[in-house]
Amino acid sequence: MQPALKIIGLNIKLARTKSGFSQAELADKLSVEQSYISRVESGSVAASCERIYEIIHLLGCKASDIFPESKEVETQFNRTEQ
């Protein structure tokens, strides 16, 4: 699993819960299965840029809330290498 995907997934989950959406509700708004949202949030699947834009719009957050800074990714990468 790529560190950036894991961080992006966690950030989507945090934004989703902060916005009061369940995985099922977000999935319904995006016309996808709830299991897809679960896989995105766990970092096991990469969402397309278009899909992430839709998620950002629906959750009312900013791209900077979802995408990690490069230093954060490097730190996570170093942890997984050890």
Order of alpha helices (4+ residues) and beta strands (2+ residues): alpha-alpha-alpha-alpha-alpha-alpha
